[in-house]
């Protein structure tokens, strides 16, 4: 915060989610980028842009870095690896340095996409392509409940997306992509944060007050009509059935599906659609100053390390914190 203040960047505390997120008052990432680039120039830091690193070697106390199509050579006492993970390869974060890091004796935890949309071939997603709805979402791996979130869900041609799905996707992605698991599911609760009993109590009260309504109309107070119609069709309940003719068995069937509608997840989307990378340099091989325990003068920060967080600013916070925590003796030498 003091660093950004020194650049005359004013900030404010976001109130919407009340989790301590801080933004620049300009709400402009371009402004922040311009000020950071200006600070690099003010400090006289040399830049070599669009130069892909080809190799890094260490002889005695000095590193030699070869980069770019013209094989530029850089000599340095210290090297900071802050190249990100594998997310957004088109921007250069393509995982190409993992092999180089491994040559220094470091373990790379197999990188997989995190905060990523999920693939599920199902009728409901096909019927509701493009629809966004606020739901409770829960991930399951090998029939074990892993994580829940209540947020937006978007039905897509390939399956499920939206903030709620991204927030619970990490463990499923690790399970499917790293360990080749095949028994992952996502549960949607169309009564966010309600149990089946409380949901049944809620609907029973509506049905008692309006026995002449259709089943479809009884759902429209909390579920969009297109979603309600699709759900009833998939669950095989006639939408125009009058409430008073609705049997107890049908009620239980409806509630159980609305509170726990399961989707089998067969895979995740790829790196170009993922927000983050789960995996990277093993944390136990890095000390508290973020220096390699294996190679003196080699440092890591940001997403190249096996550290990743939820959607919502946690990963950029880690990038800033880890970059600002580097403690390099004689840095300017």
PyMOL commands that set and color helices and strands:
alter all, ss='L'
color gray80, all
select helices_A, chain A and resi 2-6+29-42+89-91+98-103+123-127+163-178+196-209+215-219+225-235+243-245+248-259+271-273+283-285+302-304+314-325
alter helices_A, ss='H'
color red, helices_A
select strands_A, chain A and resi 11-13+22-24+53-59+62-67+72-76+79-81+108-114+118-119+132-141+144-155+159-161+184-189+261-265+267-268+276-281+298-300
alter strands_A, ss='S'
color yellow, strands_A
deselect
rebuild
show_as cartoon
